[in-house]
Amino acid sequence: MLTSKGQMTTPKEVRNALNLKPAEKVVIVMEGDHAVIKPLRGNILDIGGPIKIPEKEKPIYFCKVREEV
């Protein structure tokens, strides 16, 4: 269940399985239609691998646009 602020409580079994401590950060990664909770430890690249940016959110390189115009 989510609160009105979008927060949720992680069940004790999950916290124990991931060895999570109070105030420890986690990351939620989408894998298809599933969300996977992973502890945020070490290098961020170890957790999710390459980051995919949707085409509409990719930055615009103005130097390249200038050259094309």
Secondary structure, 3 states (H helix, E strand, C coil): CECCCCCECCCHHHHHHCCCCCCCCEEEEEECCEEEEEECCCCHHHHHCCCCCCHHHCCCCHHHHHHHC
